[in-house]
Structure formats: structure tokens, C-alpha cells
Amino acid sequence: MDTHVAIQLTEQAFEALSQHAATAGKTPSDLAAVIVERTYSVERTTLIDPAIARRNFERSFGSVGSGRPIGIGNSAIDDDLARRYCN
């Protein structure tokens, strides 16, 4: 079942949509429907190439320089807490 939705666009937005639609060989309303479907589809996650998804994820990897050594060692944490509370 299809549902029809009326939307109001600025002239600039409609012009941009019309240009992209013409390039794709579609009507503005057909292109808008495709964009909405891709954006809000439940199957959206399957549309992403796994290699691209992994590359995008790995771009968030890195390190941060805090200016002092940090870690998960309990003794270092205990020493930091002792210094903080003893002062």
C-alpha cells in the first residue's frame, strides 16, 4: 500500500530537487520518494557496503594526549586517589 504525502518546499529546494531528478531521469516526486525510502527504510543498514561501513568506523579510532599517563591499572588509580585526597 502506498501513501501520498504533500510537502511544501522552498523554491531553491525544489529547484535543486528538480535538477537532481532530471540528472537521474526521474520526476522530482519520484526522486523525493526514493530519498525518503532510503533515509527511513528499516533495511537501510543493509544498503551500506560493509567495507565502507568499516572504513567509516575505523576513522573514529585514534588517541588523545591528556598530558599525563593514564590507564586502567588499579595501583595507578589508587595512587592518584590517595594523592588527591591527601592534599
ABEGO torsion letter per residue (X at the ends): XBBBBBBBBBAAAAAAAAAAAAAAGBBAAAAAAAAAAAAABAAAAAABBAAAAAAAAAAABEBBBAGBBBBABAAAAAAAAAAAAAX
